[in-house]
Amino acid sequence: MFAKIKQAFFTDSLTIEWNHISKAPLKVVLKNDQGEICSTLEASPEQHSKYFNWYGLNDLPYGRYILELSNTEGDQSVKLVKRV
């Protein structure tokens, strides 16, 4: 696991924490519990930061989601819940 999510739930943003500082580009896909892609993001982490904030998720409906992270270090999936 190369990253972790600060909390298993979100409202309008997510905070991703790296296990170590990496310059590898990151692809993030957020899918609903039916497997439909709801949002995607491709980003390069800041050079000296262990955290990345993904904003703009407030338009998604409440429910269960799967966050898929991938970069050169591997792939990772995390189950999340969007709530009030």
C-alpha positions in Angstrom: 0.0 0.0 0.0 1.6 3.3 -1.1 -1.1 5.6 0.1 -3.9 5.8 2.7 -7.1 7.8 3.0 -7.4 10.0 6.1 -11.0 8.8 6.7 -13.3 6.1 5.3 -16.0 8.7 4.6 -16.1 12.0 2.7 -18.5 14.9 2.0 -17.0 17.2 -0.6 -13.2 16.3 -0.6 -10.8 13.5 0.1 -7.3 13.7 1.6 -4.8 11.1 0.4 -1.6 10.5 2.4 1.5 9.0 0.8 3.6 6.5 2.8 6.7 8.3 1.5 7.1 11.3 -0.8 6.8 10.3 -4.4 7.1 12.2 -7.7 5.2 9.5 -9.6 2.1 10.7 -11.4 -1.1 9.4 -9.8 -4.4 8.3 -11.4 -7.4 8.3 -9.2 -10.8 6.9 -10.2 -13.9 7.1 -8.0 -16.6 4.5 -8.8 -20.0 4.0 -7.3 -21.0 0.6 -5.8 -22.3 -0.5 -9.3 -18.9 0.0 -10.8 -19.8 3.1 -12.8 -17.0 5.8 -13.0 -18.2 8.9 -11.2 -15.0 11.0 -11.2 -11.4 10.8 -12.3 -8.3 12.7 -11.6 -4.7 12.6 -12.8 -2.1 14.5 -10.8 1.5 14.8 -9.8 2.0 15.1 -6.1 3.9 18.2 -4.9 7.5 17.5 -4.5 7.7 18.0 -0.7 4.2 17.0 0.4 2.9 13.7 1.8 -0.7 14.8 1.4 -2.9 15.4 -1.6 -6.4 17.0 -1.4 -9.1 16.1 -4.0 -11.8 18.8 -3.9 -15.0 19.2 -5.9 -16.8 16.0 -4.9 -19.8 17.7 -3.4 -22.0 17.0 -6.5 -21.8 13.3 -6.1 -24.8 11.5 -4.5 -24.6 10.0 -1.1 -23.7 6.3 -0.9 -20.8 3.8 -1.2 -17.9 4.3 -3.5 -14.6 2.6 -4.4 -11.5 4.7 -4.8 -8.9 3.2 -7.2 -5.4 4.7 -6.9 -2.7 3.8 -9.4 0.9 4.9 -10.1 4.2 3.4 -11.0 4.4 1.8 -7.5 1.2 -0.2 -8.1 -2.6 -0.2 -7.7 -4.7 0.1 -4.7 -8.5 0.2 -4.0 -10.2 1.7 -0.9 -13.9 1.5 0.0 -15.5 4.8 1.0 -18.8 6.3 2.0 -20.1 9.7 1.0 -22.3 11.1 3.7 -23.9 14.3 4.9 
